[in-house]
Amino acid sequence: MTMSEQQSVSARQHWISVLAKADSKALQDQWQALAIEPEYQFIRKPEIGLTMMRGRVGGSGQPFNLGEMTLTRCAVRLDSGSLGVSYVAGRNKAHALTAALADALLQDRDYQVALQEQLIAPLEAQLIAARAEREAKASATKVDFFTLVRGED
Amino acid sequence: MYVAVKGGEKAIDNAHALMREQRRGDTAIAELSVEQIKQQLPLAVDRVMNEGSVYDPELAALALKQASGDSVEAIFLLRAYRTTLPRFGYSEPVDTEQMQIERRISGTFKDLPGGQVLGSTYDYTHRLLDFALLAEGDSAPSEQASNNMGVPQSHRSEARTEAENSDKLEACPRVLELLNQEGLIEQSRGDGEEDITPRDLTRQPVNYPVERAVRLQNLIRGDEGFLLSLSYSSMRGYGDSHPFAGEMRSGRVSVELVPEELGFPIEIGEVMLTECEMVNQFHGSKDQPPQFTRGYGIAMGRAERKAMSVALVERALRAEELGEAVNYPTQDQEFVLSHTDCVSANGFVSHLKLPHYVDFQSELEMIRRLRKAASEASAQPSKDKADTAGEEI
């Protein structure tokens, strides 16, 4: 993979991640505010399934199968030929379709900047805010234990 | 042998209608929504996800509602549903070191990098019924009451000053890796060890003895009560185990997979996980020096008791591989792993409720025959028997 291919892959990984993790309602609200209605064909209609989640023994050892999780996938092709793919945890078909459409448009130079600014950036800001809120709550429960010296004076 | 019966359709329909009516309860009371169960009974939801072996809080909450709160029935429903879905491959192994920590404690180290974070816990509560929760209407507990449940007012200010840290948490490296630097704890991975694709017990049958990855998969979907009791027994003396909780952490972890059509990993969302590592004393064997060994447990959601029980039983089941004597049930792979599944266990026990009329009839006949034979024999004692009886006196 060349340097620029690598860059475009990591850019795509980034927006795919934001689209998947975004709150479903927030995603639809932001998407509708964009008022883009691209013509598209389904390569794969939104489909609910399972993936087997894997972990590592001891956190860093050999992989093992932890248990399944639900996810929804979808693939679309725009009239421009751009191919959008989504794999989203949970069972929300509308979420998967919107994520696939956004993925296709984000690969299109005409839409890329607008979508980054008006879809990905605000959704990511929400994710970061939610993360910061959880972190602050957890941080308030940070504890220092003292061990007391035992024995007779 | 089970012989099928026919009939009873009308009665069965009526029985199911009655079940639905009882499940709904008094219709003067508002109906519980699936979202309410998901939001307000999250630990019950976590248990159903773990043993149902499907991460989906909404489905688990639905199953709990449908099962009138019976977790084993709910788990069965979730397991049945999962068989209707296609499998889109396997995820990349989750990286729990990158977990966004919501709770992290260690029973072995007081001061550890990243610190101890209590998070949301029932530990340290006084287990006094909180009648504020019983009050109707304006019953939303205040932030203080819910954060400091059972903690007297005078202690609260202290708790708050102690918590006057920045909002940021430091990085939380894995505790046991720290001791590893001295080589006192076994490593979770040998130097230069390649990944082995783990077998999947939902796709391949289990043969004994079975490798660690499959044992772990089995335990994670195993019955919490069974695993808790097994680990309790191993700590009480039926298994040479009194370990330390090296680390327990709960938080969100990103899940990645590599779709075929893309060829690179993408994140599909986050899951809440609880991970526990136990440290056990190990006296050494001919191949290994005395050191601490590790038992590993992980569970979906905030299932701490489950993660700890898995870690304890997981370590006990390593007896054979570490050259320890297998003396107790908890160390016996086949005994433990073939009885962890609550759906199987419940199915086998519950099947006794089904009509066994022909079976029982045949056993009844046999008992009658045996009794008849016995009474005839005692009415006319044979010479041999009389002699034997005489000798015994």
Boltz contact constraints between the chains, C-beta under 6 A:
constraints:
  - contact:
      token1: [A, 9]
      token2: [B, 264]
      max_distance: 6.0
  - contact:
      token1: [A, 13]
      token2: [B, 266]
      max_distance: 6.0
  - contact:
      token1: [A, 16]
      token2: [B, 266]
      max_distance: 6.0
  - contact:
      token1: [A, 17]
      token2: [B, 267]
      max_distance: 6.0
  - contact:
      token1: [A, 20]
      token2: [B, 267]
      max_distance: 6.0
  - contact:
      token1: [A, 20]
      token2: [B, 268]
      max_distance: 6.0
  - contact:
      token1: [A, 20]
      token2: [B, 269]
      max_distance: 6.0
  - contact:
      token1: [A, 21]
      token2: [B, 269]
      max_distance: 6.0
  - contact:
      token1: [A, 49]
      token2: [B, 85]
      max_distance: 6.0
  - contact:
      token1: [A, 49]
      token2: [B, 86]
      max_distance: 6.0
  - contact:
      token1: [A, 49]
      token2: [B, 88]
      max_distance: 6.0
  - contact:
      token1: [A, 50]
      token2: [B, 85]
      max_distance: 6.0
  - contact:
      token1: [A, 50]
      token2: [B, 87]
      max_distance: 6.0
  - contact:
      token1: [A, 51]
      token2: [B, 88]
      max_distance: 6.0
  - contact:
      token1: [A, 51]
      token2: [B, 89]
      max_distance: 6.0
  - contact:
      token1: [A, 51]
      token2: [B, 91]
      max_distance: 6.0
  - contact:
      token1: [A, 51]
      token2: [B, 257]
      max_distance: 6.0
  - contact:
      token1: [A, 52]
      token2: [B, 90]
      max_distance: 6.0
  - contact:
      token1: [A, 53]
      token2: [B, 91]
      max_distance: 6.0
  - contact:
      token1: [A, 54]
      token2: [B, 90]
      max_distance: 6.0
  - contact:
      token1: [A, 54]
      token2: [B, 91]
      max_distance: 6.0
  - contact:
      token1: [A, 54]
      token2: [B, 93]
      max_distance: 6.0
  - contact:
      token1: [A, 55]
      token2: [B, 93]
      max_distance: 6.0
  - contact:
      token1: [A, 55]
      token2: [B, 94]
      max_distance: 6.0
  - contact:
      token1: [A, 55]
      token2: [B, 298]
      max_distance: 6.0
  - contact:
      token1: [A, 56]
      token2: [B, 93]
      max_distance: 6.0
  - contact:
      token1: [A, 57]
      token2: [B, 296]
      max_distance: 6.0
  - contact:
      token1: [A, 58]
      token2: [B, 188]
      max_distance: 6.0
  - contact:
      token1: [A, 58]
      token2: [B, 294]
      max_distance: 6.0
  - contact:
      token1: [A, 58]
      token2: [B, 296]
      max_distance: 6.0
  - contact:
      token1: [A, 59]
      token2: [B, 96]
      max_distance: 6.0
  - contact:
      token1: [A, 59]
      token2: [B, 174]
      max_distance: 6.0
  - contact:
      token1: [A, 60]
      token2: [B, 188]
      max_distance: 6.0
  - contact:
      token1: [A, 60]
      token2: [B, 189]
      max_distance: 6.0
  - contact:
      token1: [A, 61]
      token2: [B, 188]
      max_distance: 6.0
  - contact:
      token1: [A, 61]
      token2: [B, 189]
      max_distance: 6.0
  - contact:
      token1: [A, 62]
      token2: [B, 196]
      max_distance: 6.0
  - contact:
      token1: [A, 62]
      token2: [B, 213]
      max_distance: 6.0
  - contact:
      token1: [A, 63]
      token2: [B, 93]
      max_distance: 6.0
  - contact:
      token1: [A, 63]
      token2: [B, 195]
      max_distance: 6.0
  - contact:
      token1: [A, 63]
      token2: [B, 198]
      max_distance: 6.0
  - contact:
      token1: [A, 64]
      token2: [B, 198]
      max_distance: 6.0
  - contact:
      token1: [A, 64]
      token2: [B, 213]
      max_distance: 6.0
  - contact:
      token1: [A, 64]
      token2: [B, 216]
      max_distance: 6.0
  - contact:
      token1: [A, 64]
      token2: [B, 217]
      max_distance: 6.0
  - contact:
      token1: [A, 65]
      token2: [B, 198]
      max_distance: 6.0
  - contact:
      token1: [A, 65]
      token2: [B, 200]
      max_distance: 6.0
  - contact:
      token1: [A, 65]
      token2: [B, 217]
      max_distance: 6.0
  - contact:
      token1: [A, 67]
      token2: [B, 53]
      max_distance: 6.0
  - contact:
      token1: [A, 67]
      token2: [B, 220]
      max_distance: 6.0
  - contact:
      token1: [A, 68]
      token2: [B, 53]
      max_distance: 6.0
  - contact:
      token1: [A, 68]
      token2: [B, 54]
      max_distance: 6.0
  - contact:
      token1: [A, 69]
      token2: [B, 55]
      max_distance: 6.0
  - contact:
      token1: [A, 70]
      token2: [B, 56]
      max_distance: 6.0
  - contact:
      token1: [A, 71]
      token2: [B, 268]
      max_distance: 6.0
  - contact:
      token1: [A, 87]
      token2: [B, 259]
      max_distance: 6.0
  - contact:
      token1: [A, 87]
      token2: [B, 268]
      max_distance: 6.0
  - contact:
      token1: [A, 89]
      token2: [B, 268]
      max_distance: 6.0
  - contact:
      token1: [A, 89]
      token2: [B, 269]
      max_distance: 6.0
  - contact:
      token1: [A, 135]
      token2: [B, 169]
      max_distance: 6.0
  - contact:
      token1: [A, 136]
      token2: [B, 167]
      max_distance: 6.0
  - contact:
      token1: [A, 138]
      token2: [B, 102]
      max_distance: 6.0
  - contact:
      token1: [A, 138]
      token2: [B, 117]
      max_distance: 6.0
  - contact:
      token1: [A, 138]
      token2: [B, 119]
      max_distance: 6.0
  - contact:
      token1: [A, 139]
      token2: [B, 165]
      max_distance: 6.0
  - contact:
      token1: [A, 139]
      token2: [B, 167]
      max_distance: 6.0
  - contact:
      token1: [A, 139]
      token2: [B, 169]
      max_distance: 6.0
  - contact:
      token1: [A, 140]
      token2: [B, 163]
      max_distance: 6.0
  - contact:
      token1: [A, 141]
      token2: [B, 117]
      max_distance: 6.0
  - contact:
      token1: [A, 141]
      token2: [B, 118]
      max_distance: 6.0
  - contact:
      token1: [A, 141]
      token2: [B, 119]
      max_distance: 6.0
  - contact:
      token1: [A, 142]
      token2: [B, 115]
      max_distance: 6.0
  - contact:
      token1: [A, 142]
      token2: [B, 117]
      max_distance: 6.0
  - contact:
      token1: [A, 142]
      token2: [B, 165]
      max_distance: 6.0
  - contact:
      token1: [A, 143]
      token2: [B, 116]
      max_distance: 6.0
  - contact:
      token1: [A, 143]
      token2: [B, 118]
      max_distance: 6.0
  - contact:
      token1: [A, 145]
      token2: [B, 110]
      max_distance: 6.0
